[in-house]
Amino acid sequence: MRPGLSLSSFLSLWLLAACQEPTLREAHVTELQTATFALG
Amino acid sequence: MRTRVGYSGGKQQSPTYHDLGDHTESIEIDFDPAVISYRELLDVFWQEHSGTRDSFSVQYAAFVFTHGAEQARIANASRDERQEALGSKITTQVRPAGTFWRAEDYHQKYRLRHRTQLMAALGPIYGTGQEFVDSTAAARLNGLCGGYGTGASVKRELRDLGLPDELLVD
């Protein structure tokens, strides 16, 4: 992280990246599985 | 990974928060087994609750709801290992998953919903309904808003998303 870059700025950058989520992160995903938990 | 909270384990149709019936509050997770295994999710689950106390109510009981025989085998094995490691009886039950009823929107991504600026930024991308709740971005940001993760872990996220190197200069 750049010196002085605040977490909020970093989150904004991350959000920018998240806009590309469907093409960048999940393009390779062929099969998701499901898990269900109850933590009590 | 995508997450949503809801109600499961019971027989009542269309439960709500104020009319839960015989259901238990639970979380449903869609995960990519190429990135994280079911066993790794179970390890987190056992770390995040005691598993040895009796539940005060059905609403707040502890369960592993399994999807298929393989999950049941892994979950039972991990419970037995946990029990042996603790030296105490595990009261958390492992049982087959039934219908998962989604909780009302105001319960979903609860921490993130209170971050007005982030919600305003996410709105045009995902809206505020099911697409928002089910997005990977919302799940991860909700975790960060809840105090999970660090600046370093966010940086790793950025790398994983494949952003240009110039955005990642130290």
Backbone of each chain as ProteinMPNN parsed JSONL, in Angstrom:
{"seq_chain_A": "MRPGLSLSSFLSLWLLAACQEPTLREAHVTELQTATFALG", "coords_chain_A": {"N_chain_A": [[0.843, -1.19, 0.0], [0.481, 2.248, -0.747], [2.386, 4.734, 1.025], [0.545, 6.604, 3.355], [-1.853, 6.196, 2.14], [-5.171, 5.948, 2.772], [-7.34, 3.641, 4.515], [-9.936, 3.874, 3.673], [-9.624, 4.991, 1.147], [-8.311, 2.924, -0.009], [-10.246, 0.983, 0.05], [-12.023, 2.109, -1.716], [-10.628, 1.817, -4.073], [-10.561, -0.924, -4.156], [-13.224, -1.37, -4.501], [-13.575, -0.401, -7.039], [-12.231, -2.358, -8.387], [-13.917, -4.439, -7.8], [-16.037, -3.988, -9.431], [-15.342, -5.211, -11.713], [-15.582, -7.759, -11.135], [-17.241, -10.001, -12.143], [-16.026, -10.729, -14.569], [-13.298, -10.931, -14.004], [-12.843, -12.378, -11.599], [-14.572, -14.569, -11.503], [-14.732, -15.846, -13.898], [-13.429, -18.205, -14.345], [-14.663, -20.009, -12.796], [-16.309, -22.975, -12.654], [-17.955, -24.621, -11.242], [-19.686, -24.065, -8.434], [-19.942, -24.944, -5.0], [-22.212, -25.61, -2.258], [-22.432, -24.702, 1.151], [-23.819, -24.986, 4.415], [-24.29, -23.491, 7.535], [-25.07, -23.242, 11.034], [-24.432, -21.163, 13.629], [-25.188, -21.064, 16.23]], "CA_chain_A": [[0.0, 0.0, 0.0], [1.247, 3.494, -0.772], [2.381, 5.441, 2.309], [-0.464, 7.651, 3.49], [-3.126, 5.817, 1.513], [-6.074, 5.553, 3.856], [-8.093, 2.418, 4.265], [-11.134, 4.202, 2.886], [-9.203, 5.126, -0.247], [-7.981, 1.593, -0.493], [-11.522, 0.303, -0.19], [-12.589, 2.66, -2.945], [-9.905, 1.161, -5.16], [-11.029, -2.304, -4.187], [-14.573, -1.339, -5.057], [-13.385, -0.263, -8.475], [-11.895, -3.693, -8.874], [-15.076, -5.318, -7.648], [-16.916, -3.789, -10.588], [-14.918, -6.134, -12.761], [-15.647, -9.082, -10.522], [-17.755, -11.135, -12.921], [-15.115, -11.169, -15.618], [-11.955, -11.21, -13.518], [-12.744, -13.359, -10.527], [-15.41, -15.748, -11.57], [-14.797, -16.405, -15.238], [-12.88, -19.556, -14.364], [-15.422, -20.883, -11.911], [-17.214, -23.816, -13.412], [-18.922, -25.284, -10.381], [-19.662, -23.687, -7.03], [-20.639, -25.835, -4.086], [-22.928, -24.914, -1.199], [-22.291, -25.163, 2.538], [-24.751, -24.283, 5.299], [-23.923, -23.622, 8.945], [-25.739, -22.439, 12.06], [-23.369, -20.98, 14.627], [-25.709, -21.123, 17.59]], "C_chain_A": [[0.881, 1.245, 0.0], [1.227, 4.147, 0.618], [1.308, 6.53, 2.31], [-1.79, 7.317, 2.838], [-4.065, 5.292, 2.596], [-6.821, 4.279, 3.49], [-9.33, 2.708, 3.42], [-10.791, 4.376, 1.406], [-8.913, 3.76, -0.852], [-9.251, 0.803, -0.805], [-12.177, 0.809, -1.474], [-11.954, 2.007, -4.164], [-10.376, -0.281, -5.318], [-12.415, -2.382, -4.826], [-14.523, -1.214, -6.578], [-13.085, -1.631, -9.088], [-13.096, -4.614, -8.831], [-16.055, -5.178, -8.803], [-16.595, -4.778, -11.704], [-15.012, -7.579, -12.301], [-16.134, -10.201, -11.445], [-16.777, -11.637, -13.973], [-13.77, -11.596, -15.06], [-11.9, -12.362, -12.527], [-13.456, -14.66, -10.856], [-15.488, -16.39, -12.947], [-14.35, -17.86, -15.261], [-13.716, -20.539, -13.555], [-16.433, -21.685, -12.725], [-18.281, -24.439, -12.518], [-18.738, -24.83, -8.938], [-20.384, -24.753, -6.22], [-21.277, -25.006, -2.974], [-22.631, -25.55, 0.142], [-23.247, -24.356, 3.399], [-24.389, -24.562, 6.756], [-24.86, -22.794, 9.812], [-24.789, -22.381, 13.244], [-23.867, -21.007, 16.067], [-25.82, -19.761, 18.239]], "O_chain_A": [[1.91, 1.282, 0.675], [0.207, 4.127, 1.307], [1.193, 7.291, 1.349], [-2.753, 8.072, 2.967], [-3.766, 4.296, 3.255], [-6.916, 3.898, 2.323], [-9.723, 1.909, 2.571], [-11.551, 3.97, 0.527], [-9.216, 3.48, -2.012], [-9.32, 0.061, -1.784], [-12.798, 0.048, -2.216], [-12.626, 1.687, -5.144], [-10.562, -0.788, -6.424], [-12.735, -3.308, -5.572], [-15.31, -1.826, -7.299], [-13.604, -2.0, -10.142], [-13.278, -5.461, -9.706], [-16.801, -6.104, -9.122], [-17.448, -5.13, -12.518], [-14.576, -8.498, -12.994], [-15.496, -11.251, -11.518], [-16.708, -12.837, -14.238], [-13.156, -12.528, -15.58], [-11.019, -13.218, -12.605], [-12.972, -15.738, -10.512], [-16.219, -17.361, -13.145], [-14.819, -18.653, -16.078], [-13.503, -21.75, -13.62], [-17.299, -21.123, -13.396], [-19.381, -24.748, -12.978], [-17.746, -25.174, -8.295], [-21.324, -25.384, -6.702], [-20.924, -23.844, -2.773], [-22.581, -26.774, 0.268], [-23.465, -23.172, 3.143], [-24.207, -25.712, 7.157], [-25.379, -21.768, 9.374], [-24.391, -23.409, 13.792], [-23.075, -20.978, 17.009], [-26.245, -19.658, 19.39]]}, "seq_chain_B": "MRTRVGYSGGKQQSPTYHDLGDHTESIEIDFDPAVISYRELLDVFWQEHSGTRDSFSVQYAAFVFTHGAEQARIANASRDERQEALGSKITTQVRPAGTFWRAEDYHQKYRLRHRTQLMAALGPIYGTGQEFVDSTAAARLNGLCGGYGTGASVKRELRDLGLPDELLVD", "coords_chain_B": {"N_chain_B": [[-16.607, -16.506, -3.43], [-19.824, -16.552, -2.039], [-22.364, -15.341, 0.103], [-25.218, -15.682, 2.287], [-27.706, -14.973, 4.718], [-30.151, -16.809, 6.611], [-32.931, -19.014, 7.249], [-33.188, -22.304, 8.418], [-33.558, -25.897, 8.667], [-36.01, -26.486, 9.756], [-39.559, -27.275, 9.389], [-41.543, -25.463, 8.816], [-43.203, -23.497, 6.402], [-42.046, -20.744, 4.47], [-40.696, -19.101, 6.562], [-40.23, -16.247, 8.727], [-38.337, -13.597, 10.303], [-39.799, -12.814, 12.538], [-41.553, -14.837, 12.739], [-40.484, -17.516, 13.072], [-40.885, -20.177, 13.502], [-39.999, -23.576, 13.528], [-37.392, -23.262, 12.752], [-33.827, -22.562, 12.379], [-31.517, -19.918, 12.764], [-29.244, -19.364, 10.182], [-26.384, -19.64, 7.952], [-25.776, -19.568, 4.506], [-23.409, -20.638, 2.193], [-21.867, -20.162, -0.87], [-19.26, -21.69, -2.44], [-16.043, -21.938, -4.03], [-14.592, -24.867, -4.673], [-12.079, -25.148, -5.689], [-10.678, -23.108, -4.664], [-11.122, -22.91, -1.893], [-11.536, -25.477, 0.471], [-14.203, -27.698, 1.566], [-13.591, -28.813, 4.005], [-11.828, -26.897, 5.03], [-13.597, -24.775, 5.406], [-15.151, -25.904, 7.416], [-13.242, -26.019, 9.456], [-12.988, -23.306, 10.094], [-15.587, -22.871, 10.96], [-15.695, -24.48, 13.328], [-13.889, -23.104, 14.848], [-15.223, -20.753, 15.341], [-17.397, -21.097, 17.019], [-18.499, -22.508, 20.158], [-19.501, -25.133, 20.377], [-19.866, -26.946, 22.391], [-21.777, -26.342, 24.207], [-25.183, -26.561, 25.342], [-27.925, -25.611, 23.27], [-29.832, -22.636, 23.697], [-32.181, -22.194, 22.445], [-34.192, -23.206, 19.625], [-33.953, -21.355, 17.618], [-31.378, -20.336, 17.912], [-29.696, -22.519, 17.695], [-26.922, -24.785, 17.065], [-25.702, -26.043, 14.06], [-24.405, -28.224, 11.511], [-25.382, -28.201, 8.36], [-25.582, -30.484, 5.951], [-24.75, -30.999, 2.495], [-25.233, -33.53, 0.66], [-23.657, -36.823, 0.571], [-20.859, -36.858, 0.738], [-20.14, -34.414, 1.947], [-21.37, -34.884, 4.405], [-19.851, -37.001, 5.392], [-17.317, -35.787, 5.67], [-17.95, -33.72, 7.451], [-18.855, -35.096, 9.748], [-16.522, -36.452, 10.419], [-14.808, -34.304, 10.984], [-16.111, -33.193, 13.177], [-15.814, -35.276, 15.03], [-13.056, -35.263, 15.319], [-12.707, -32.733, 16.434], [-14.044, -33.069, 18.813], [-12.466, -34.954, 20.073], [-10.107, -33.535, 20.329], [-10.851, -31.485, 22.064], [-11.726, -32.883, 24.24], [-14.256, -32.89, 25.178], [-17.807, -33.355, 24.922], [-19.239, -32.745, 21.8], [-21.958, -30.791, 21.045], [-23.07, -29.734, 18.816], [-25.006, -30.435, 16.013], [-24.857, -32.585, 13.15], [-26.523, -32.658, 10.202], [-28.595, -33.543, 7.344], [-29.075, -30.996, 4.877], [-32.043, -29.12, 4.443], [-34.619, -27.212, 2.968], [-33.422, -23.952, 2.403], [-34.307, -20.938, 3.648], [-34.262, -17.679, 2.648], [-33.306, -14.922, 4.674], [-34.88, -11.795, 5.571], [-34.18, -8.839, 3.627], [-33.034, -6.787, 5.183], [-31.523, -8.065, 7.053], [-29.406, -9.017, 5.67], [-25.964, -8.827, 4.785], [-25.269, -7.199, 6.947], [-23.435, -5.549, 8.375], [-22.23, -4.095, 6.325], [-24.407, -2.7, 5.299], [-24.677, -0.554, 6.947], [-22.772, 1.218, 6.187], [-22.851, 3.985, 4.636], [-21.625, 5.334, 2.454], [-20.259, 3.317, 1.066], [-22.415, 1.676, 0.399], [-23.788, 3.391, -1.269], [-22.022, 3.48, -3.384], [-22.012, 0.853, -4.227], [-24.597, 0.439, -5.039], [-25.326, 1.298, -7.773], [-24.056, -0.726, -9.143], [-24.853, -3.271, -8.227], [-27.442, -2.964, -7.313], [-29.857, -3.227, -4.657], [-30.974, -5.535, -3.913], [-31.355, -9.066, -4.31], [-29.216, -9.589, -6.04], [-27.22, -7.926, -5.108], [-26.905, -8.942, -2.457], [-25.971, -11.504, -3.032], [-23.523, -11.071, -4.175], [-20.003, -11.481, -4.575], [-18.365, -9.343, -3.968], [-19.883, -7.854, -2.098], [-20.013, -9.7, -0.006], [-17.347, -9.863, 0.796], [-16.697, -7.22, 1.421], [-18.515, -6.811, 3.485], [-17.451, -8.476, 5.411], [-15.02, -7.139, 5.888], [-16.028, -4.757, 6.92], [-16.995, -5.747, 9.272], [-14.759, -6.055, 10.717], [-13.037, -8.024, 9.998], [-10.122, -8.968, 8.378], [-7.42, -7.085, 6.875], [-5.49, -4.154, 5.872], [-3.438, -5.282, 4.408], [-4.557, -7.69, 3.598], [-6.577, -6.784, 1.962], [-5.065, -5.732, -0.055], [-4.002, -8.045, -1.156], [-6.33, -9.064, -2.183], [-6.784, -7.264, -4.242], [-4.705, -7.888, -5.937], [-5.439, -10.479, -6.625], [-7.629, -9.947, -8.14], [-6.603, -9.172, -10.468], [-5.797, -6.592, -11.231], [-4.151, -3.833, -12.964], [-0.576, -3.518, -12.644], [0.336, -0.953, -12.004], [-1.496, 0.092, -10.282], [-0.938, -1.087, -7.966], [1.378, -0.347, -6.771], [3.776, -0.151, -4.214]], "CA_chain_B": [[-17.489, -16.94, -2.362], [-21.027, -15.749, -1.871], [-23.014, -15.719, 1.356], [-26.507, -15.09, 2.625], [-28.229, -15.527, 5.966], [-31.532, -17.247, 6.472], [-33.524, -19.915, 8.231], [-33.218, -23.669, 7.899], [-33.635, -26.974, 9.646], [-37.379, -26.762, 10.193], [-40.558, -27.675, 8.393], [-42.481, -24.369, 8.522], [-43.049, -22.859, 5.103], [-41.865, -19.287, 4.418], [-40.467, -18.478, 7.868], [-39.707, -14.887, 8.783], [-37.63, -13.353, 11.564], [-40.764, -12.737, 13.624], [-42.347, -16.062, 12.731], [-39.416, -18.427, 12.657], [-41.332, -21.566, 13.615], [-39.014, -24.535, 14.036], [-36.138, -23.073, 12.014], [-32.647, -22.031, 13.048], [-30.781, -18.907, 11.989], [-28.097, -20.03, 9.573], [-25.737, -18.96, 6.827], [-25.515, -20.403, 3.334], [-22.185, -20.184, 1.536], [-21.454, -20.743, -2.151], [-17.802, -21.597, -2.469], [-15.345, -22.587, -5.136], [-13.71, -25.849, -4.029], [-10.711, -25.004, -6.195], [-10.056, -22.029, -3.88], [-11.195, -23.29, -0.476], [-12.213, -26.772, 0.578], [-15.261, -27.806, 2.586], [-12.919, -29.052, 5.28], [-11.314, -25.612, 5.523], [-14.752, -24.033, 5.925], [-15.495, -26.512, 8.7], [-12.245, -25.602, 10.448], [-13.385, -21.962, 10.528], [-16.836, -23.032, 11.72], [-15.419, -24.983, 14.679], [-13.175, -22.043, 15.582], [-16.088, -19.602, 15.593], [-18.417, -21.344, 18.037], [-17.946, -23.435, 21.147], [-19.868, -26.487, 19.988], [-19.981, -27.844, 23.537], [-22.868, -25.961, 25.118], [-26.532, -26.812, 24.847], [-28.557, -24.429, 22.694], [-30.903, -22.068, 24.509], [-33.424, -22.204, 21.669], [-34.038, -23.7, 18.254], [-33.538, -20.221, 16.789], [-29.935, -20.128, 18.003], [-29.006, -23.803, 17.798], [-25.742, -24.926, 16.197], [-25.816, -27.172, 13.139], [-23.8, -28.282, 10.183], [-26.364, -28.746, 7.423], [-24.729, -31.019, 4.885], [-25.284, -31.16, 1.144], [-24.703, -34.74, 0.05], [-22.986, -37.81, 1.421], [-19.451, -36.522, 0.936], [-20.089, -33.378, 2.984], [-21.735, -35.504, 5.684], [-18.686, -37.781, 5.853], [-16.271, -34.854, 6.095], [-18.424, -32.98, 8.625], [-18.848, -35.987, 10.91], [-15.12, -36.709, 10.778], [-14.228, -33.108, 11.604], [-16.719, -33.078, 14.512], [-15.182, -36.259, 15.91], [-11.7, -34.777, 15.616], [-12.843, -31.593, 17.337], [-14.456, -33.605, 20.105], [-11.305, -35.61, 20.666], [-9.127, -32.498, 20.676], [-11.344, -30.732, 23.206], [-12.009, -33.76, 25.371], [-15.63, -32.616, 25.614], [-18.802, -33.758, 23.933], [-19.732, -31.72, 20.88], [-23.422, -30.83, 20.958], [-23.457, -29.295, 17.47], [-25.483, -31.568, 15.233], [-24.637, -32.66, 11.706], [-27.726, -33.261, 9.6], [-28.772, -33.139, 5.939], [-29.716, -29.697, 4.645], [-33.334, -29.065, 3.772], [-34.803, -25.924, 2.287], [-32.866, -22.751, 3.022], [-35.174, -19.785, 3.407], [-33.492, -16.443, 2.792], [-33.805, -13.938, 5.626], [-35.268, -10.511, 4.993], [-33.022, -8.089, 3.127], [-32.374, -5.939, 6.181], [-30.567, -8.882, 7.803], [-28.313, -9.443, 4.79], [-24.791, -7.919, 4.718], [-25.72, -6.265, 7.985], [-22.396, -4.548, 8.672], [-22.037, -3.261, 5.143], [-25.574, -1.838, 5.114], [-24.551, 0.654, 7.766], [-21.746, 2.072, 5.582], [-23.64, 4.695, 3.636], [-20.857, 5.64, 1.244], [-20.022, 2.079, 0.322], [-23.689, 1.24, -0.165], [-24.101, 4.278, -2.398], [-21.155, 3.107, -4.495], [-22.385, -0.486, -4.699], [-25.954, 0.455, -5.566], [-25.42, 1.28, -9.237], [-23.47, -1.958, -9.701], [-25.585, -4.479, -7.848], [-28.749, -2.707, -6.74], [-29.885, -3.503, -3.219], [-31.72, -6.767, -3.705], [-30.682, -10.359, -4.261], [-27.944, -9.552, -6.754], [-26.277, -7.332, -4.159], [-26.65, -9.881, -1.359], [-25.25, -12.667, -3.526], [-22.266, -10.733, -4.836], [-18.758, -11.727, -3.858], [-17.87, -8.063, -3.461], [-20.621, -7.509, -0.88], [-19.615, -10.627, 1.055], [-16.004, -9.527, 1.291], [-16.759, -5.912, 2.066], [-19.227, -6.979, 4.75], [-16.468, -9.029, 6.339], [-14.098, -6.064, 6.254], [-16.766, -3.833, 7.8], [-17.144, -6.413, 10.551], [-13.473, -6.102, 11.405], [-12.228, -9.153, 9.536], [-9.257, -8.569, 7.276], [-6.504, -5.974, 7.113], [-5.044, -3.497, 4.658], [-2.629, -6.231, 3.631], [-5.409, -8.693, 2.95], [-7.268, -6.103, 0.864], [-4.084, -5.629, -1.131], [-3.945, -9.349, -1.819], [-7.554, -9.158, -2.971], [-6.598, -6.494, -5.469], [-3.83, -8.674, -6.826], [-6.208, -11.621, -7.122], [-8.585, -9.474, -9.137], [-5.9, -8.974, -11.727], [-5.678, -5.187, -11.614], [-2.842, -3.467, -13.51], [0.459, -3.366, -11.625], [0.528, 0.435, -11.568], [-2.415, 0.384, -9.186], [-0.531, -1.866, -6.795], [2.72, 0.064, -6.38], [3.937, 0.142, -2.779]], "C_chain_B": [[-18.664, -15.982, -2.25], [-21.736, -16.232, -0.606], [-24.392, -15.07, 1.474], [-26.967, -15.72, 3.937], [-29.689, -15.881, 5.785], [-31.916, -18.225, 7.557], [-33.589, -21.319, 7.627], [-33.355, -24.666, 9.046], [-35.045, -27.345, 10.071], [-38.3, -27.148, 9.055], [-41.505, -26.536, 8.012], [-42.166, -23.731, 7.169], [-42.893, -21.348, 5.272], [-41.681, -18.64, 5.795], [-39.969, -17.042, 7.71], [-39.032, -14.709, 10.142], [-38.601, -13.352, 12.743], [-41.71, -13.929, 13.663], [-41.46, -17.19, 12.217], [-39.856, -19.891, 12.681], [-40.243, -22.442, 14.19], [-37.67, -24.418, 13.325], [-35.031, -22.473, 12.88], [-31.983, -20.991, 12.15], [-29.496, -19.537, 11.453], [-27.52, -19.194, 8.433], [-25.473, -19.974, 5.72], [-24.345, -19.79, 2.566], [-22.025, -20.909, 0.204], [-19.947, -20.592, -2.228], [-17.231, -22.372, -3.644], [-14.35, -23.573, -4.522], [-12.27, -25.82, -4.567], [-9.945, -23.942, -5.403], [-10.025, -22.376, -2.396], [-12.004, -24.574, -0.369], [-13.313, -26.726, 1.635], [-14.649, -28.033, 3.958], [-12.362, -27.746, 5.871], [-12.447, -24.742, 6.057], [-15.175, -24.585, 7.286], [-14.512, -26.098, 9.79], [-12.579, -24.209, 10.985], [-14.637, -22.051, 11.397], [-16.555, -23.486, 13.152], [-14.679, -23.938, 15.508], [-14.118, -20.942, 16.053], [-17.249, -19.877, 16.541], [-17.925, -22.465, 18.94], [-18.268, -24.883, 20.78], [-20.093, -27.428, 21.159], [-21.101, -27.449, 24.492], [-24.212, -26.297, 24.48], [-27.142, -25.517, 24.323], [-29.688, -23.96, 23.59], [-32.239, -22.136, 23.772], [-33.133, -22.802, 20.3], [-33.507, -22.588, 17.364], [-32.016, -20.077, 16.761], [-29.179, -21.434, 18.232], [-27.81, -23.83, 16.837], [-25.862, -26.2, 15.367], [-24.782, -27.062, 12.031], [-24.852, -28.935, 9.304], [-25.604, -29.193, 6.175], [-25.487, -31.186, 3.567], [-24.604, -32.385, 0.515], [-23.878, -35.585, 1.003], [-21.534, -37.438, 1.707], [-19.293, -35.434, 2.001], [-20.405, -33.983, 4.354], [-20.548, -36.284, 6.252], [-17.607, -36.852, 6.409], [-16.686, -34.126, 7.379], [-18.404, -33.855, 9.877], [-17.421, -36.27, 11.374], [-14.509, -35.496, 11.491], [-14.819, -32.886, 12.997], [-16.055, -34.045, 15.493], [-13.767, -35.82, 16.29], [-11.735, -33.638, 16.617], [-13.167, -32.077, 18.747], [-13.271, -34.235, 20.825], [-10.282, -34.579, 21.13], [-9.546, -31.742, 21.929], [-11.499, -31.6, 24.455], [-13.387, -33.524, 25.949], [-16.594, -33.012, 24.513], [-19.235, -32.559, 23.089], [-21.246, -31.865, 20.764], [-23.935, -30.356, 19.602], [-23.845, -30.506, 16.637], [-25.112, -31.439, 13.757], [-25.855, -33.34, 11.109], [-27.883, -32.775, 8.152], [-29.513, -31.81, 5.822], [-31.074, -29.902, 3.99], [-33.423, -27.753, 3.014], [-34.152, -24.806, 3.091], [-33.76, -21.589, 2.638], [-34.363, -18.529, 3.649], [-34.142, -15.521, 3.823], [-34.154, -12.65, 4.887], [-34.017, -9.707, 4.625], [-32.289, -7.32, 4.217], [-31.44, -6.731, 7.098], [-29.311, -9.187, 6.981], [-27.211, -8.383, 4.738], [-24.979, -6.785, 5.719], [-24.696, -5.169, 8.261], [-22.23, -3.571, 7.513], [-23.188, -2.272, 4.968], [-25.479, -0.535, 5.902], [-23.448, 1.582, 7.266], [-22.371, 2.783, 4.383], [-22.876, 4.912, 2.341], [-20.61, 4.394, 0.402], [-21.306, 1.577, -0.332], [-24.076, 2.092, -1.37], [-23.258, 3.91, -3.621], [-21.555, 1.757, -5.087], [-23.729, -0.483, -5.415], [-26.047, 0.403, -7.079], [-24.901, -0.01, -9.87], [-24.396, -3.145, -9.467], [-27.034, -4.235, -7.449], [-28.709, -2.984, -5.253], [-30.588, -4.825, -2.909], [-30.846, -7.999, -3.718], [-29.321, -10.352, -4.954], [-26.849, -8.951, -5.873], [-25.901, -8.332, -3.076], [-25.746, -11.016, -1.82], [-23.91, -12.332, -4.174], [-21.069, -11.053, -3.947], [-18.233, -10.437, -3.237], [-18.566, -7.696, -2.154], [-20.213, -8.419, 0.276], [-18.276, -10.218, 1.653], [-15.997, -8.171, 1.984], [-17.483, -5.993, 3.405], [-18.28, -7.544, 5.811], [-15.487, -7.971, 6.807], [-14.763, -5.085, 7.209], [-16.969, -4.441, 9.19], [-15.838, -6.577, 11.302], [-12.601, -7.276, 11.014], [-11.403, -8.707, 8.343], [-8.455, -7.335, 7.648], [-6.208, -5.275, 5.796], [-4.258, -4.44, 3.769], [-3.509, -7.245, 2.911], [-6.205, -8.076, 1.809], [-6.327, -6.005, -0.338], [-3.964, -6.95, -1.89], [-5.184, -9.543, -2.684], [-7.381, -8.451, -4.309], [-5.741, -7.266, -6.457], [-4.616, -9.821, -7.453], [-7.179, -11.208, -8.218], [-7.913, -9.127, -10.454], [-5.816, -7.537, -12.181], [-4.286, -4.893, -12.158], [-1.835, -3.184, -12.391], [0.594, -1.935, -11.115], [-0.427, 0.837, -10.435], [-1.962, -0.254, -7.876], [0.853, -1.49, -6.306], [2.756, 0.369, -4.887], [4.408, 1.575, -2.577]], "O_chain_B": [[-18.511, -14.765, -2.354], [-21.699, -17.422, -0.293], [-24.68, -14.052, 0.845], [-26.645, -16.873, 4.224], [-30.377, -15.332, 4.925], [-31.318, -18.265, 8.632], [-33.991, -21.496, 6.477], [-33.277, -24.312, 10.223], [-35.258, -28.395, 10.676], [-37.874, -27.322, 7.913], [-42.197, -26.625, 6.998], [-41.008, -23.465, 6.845], [-43.544, -20.747, 6.127], [-42.428, -17.73, 6.154], [-39.37, -16.68, 6.698], [-39.143, -15.565, 11.019], [-38.265, -13.833, 13.825], [-42.575, -14.009, 14.535], [-41.643, -17.73, 11.126], [-39.291, -20.735, 11.986], [-39.634, -22.108, 15.206], [-36.896, -25.375, 13.3], [-35.28, -21.95, 13.966], [-31.9, -21.164, 10.934], [-28.752, -20.171, 12.201], [-28.093, -18.187, 8.017], [-25.009, -21.086, 5.97], [-24.303, -18.584, 2.323], [-22.046, -22.139, 0.16], [-19.42, -19.487, -2.095], [-17.834, -23.309, -4.167], [-13.365, -23.154, -3.913], [-11.363, -26.398, -3.968], [-8.717, -23.883, -5.461], [-9.017, -22.159, -1.723], [-13.026, -24.737, -1.035], [-13.345, -25.833, 2.482], [-15.137, -27.504, 4.957], [-12.427, -27.533, 7.081], [-12.273, -24.045, 7.057], [-15.516, -23.827, 8.195], [-14.914, -25.853, 10.927], [-12.467, -23.959, 12.185], [-14.736, -21.395, 12.434], [-17.121, -22.932, 14.094], [-14.825, -23.893, 16.729], [-13.846, -20.273, 17.049], [-18.018, -18.963, 16.838], [-17.064, -23.26, 18.564], [-17.404, -25.756, 20.865], [-20.468, -28.584, 20.959], [-21.349, -28.143, 25.478], [-24.358, -26.315, 23.258], [-26.897, -24.446, 24.877], [-30.413, -24.768, 24.17], [-33.3, -22.136, 24.397], [-31.982, -22.89, 19.875], [-32.707, -22.836, 16.462], [-31.434, -19.742, 15.73], [-28.139, -21.446, 18.89], [-27.707, -23.01, 15.925], [-26.092, -27.287, 15.898], [-24.344, -25.972, 11.663], [-25.177, -30.107, 9.493], [-25.056, -28.372, 5.44], [-26.684, -31.47, 3.539], [-23.533, -32.275, -0.083], [-23.463, -35.141, 2.073], [-21.038, -37.681, 2.807], [-18.412, -35.523, 2.856], [-19.773, -33.63, 5.35], [-20.278, -36.229, 7.451], [-17.056, -37.097, 7.482], [-15.871, -33.94, 8.283], [-17.985, -33.406, 10.944], [-17.148, -36.32, 12.573], [-13.786, -35.645, 12.476], [-14.114, -32.44, 13.902], [-15.77, -33.688, 16.636], [-13.338, -35.984, 17.432], [-10.913, -33.572, 17.53], [-12.64, -31.568, 19.736], [-13.099, -34.068, 22.032], [-9.668, -34.728, 22.187], [-8.707, -31.395, 22.76], [-11.412, -31.11, 25.581], [-13.661, -33.913, 27.084], [-16.25, -33.006, 23.331], [-19.555, -31.495, 23.619], [-21.75, -32.936, 20.425], [-25.106, -30.556, 19.276], [-23.102, -31.484, 16.564], [-25.061, -30.343, 13.199], [-26.18, -34.47, 11.47], [-27.364, -31.721, 7.786], [-30.452, -31.538, 6.569], [-31.236, -30.741, 3.103], [-32.43, -27.252, 2.487], [-34.313, -24.726, 4.309], [-33.948, -21.293, 1.458], [-33.831, -18.334, 4.742], [-35.362, -15.358, 3.847], [-33.771, -12.45, 3.734], [-32.952, -9.87, 5.222], [-31.063, -7.211, 4.185], [-30.653, -6.141, 7.839], [-28.278, -9.568, 7.533], [-27.493, -7.188, 4.657], [-24.867, -5.603, 5.395], [-25.051, -3.996, 8.37], [-22.107, -2.364, 7.717], [-22.974, -1.139, 4.539], [-26.122, 0.458, 5.563], [-23.212, 2.631, 7.865], [-22.41, 2.252, 3.273], [-23.414, 4.698, 1.254], [-20.738, 4.421, -0.822], [-21.291, 1.112, -1.471], [-24.615, 1.591, -2.358], [-23.723, 4.015, -4.756], [-21.452, 1.543, -6.294], [-23.971, -1.309, -6.295], [-26.764, -0.435, -7.625], [-25.265, -0.344, -10.998], [-24.685, -3.919, -10.379], [-27.788, -5.19, -7.263], [-27.636, -2.978, -4.649], [-30.765, -5.174, -1.741], [-29.729, -7.986, -3.202], [-28.388, -11.024, -4.513], [-25.704, -9.402, -5.888], [-24.72, -8.547, -2.805], [-24.857, -11.443, -1.083], [-23.23, -13.228, -4.673], [-21.126, -10.911, -2.726], [-17.721, -10.44, -2.118], [-17.91, -7.273, -1.202], [-20.082, -7.96, 1.411], [-18.099, -10.228, 2.871], [-15.357, -8.004, 3.022], [-17.101, -5.313, 4.358], [-18.313, -7.128, 6.969], [-15.155, -7.91, 7.991], [-14.154, -4.636, 8.18], [-17.099, -3.711, 10.172], [-15.801, -7.161, 12.386], [-11.552, -7.508, 11.616], [-11.939, -8.127, 7.398], [-8.77, -6.634, 8.61], [-6.619, -5.739, 4.732], [-4.383, -4.413, 2.544], [-3.245, -7.613, 1.766], [-6.484, -8.739, 0.81], [-6.741, -6.174, -1.485], [-3.839, -6.965, -3.115], [-5.111, -10.109, -3.775], [-7.773, -8.96, -5.359], [-6.017, -7.292, -7.656], [-4.486, -10.104, -8.644], [-7.513, -11.995, -9.103], [-8.585, -8.823, -11.44], [-5.769, -7.269, -13.382], [-3.339, -5.618, -11.855], [-2.196, -2.677, -11.329], [0.924, -1.713, -9.95], [-0.18, 1.81, -9.723], [-2.529, 0.006, -6.815], [1.45, -2.22, -5.515], [1.882, 1.059, -4.362], [4.6, 2.007, -1.44]]}, "name": "protein", "num_of_chains": 2, "seq": "MRPGLSLSSFLSLWLLAACQEPTLREAHVTELQTATFALGMRTRVGYSGGKQQSPTYHDLGDHTESIEIDFDPAVISYRELLDVFWQEHSGTRDSFSVQYAAFVFTHGAEQARIANASRDERQEALGSKITTQVRPAGTFWRAEDYHQKYRLRHRTQLMAALGPIYGTGQEFVDSTAAARLNGLCGGYGTGASVKRELRDLGLPDELLVD"}
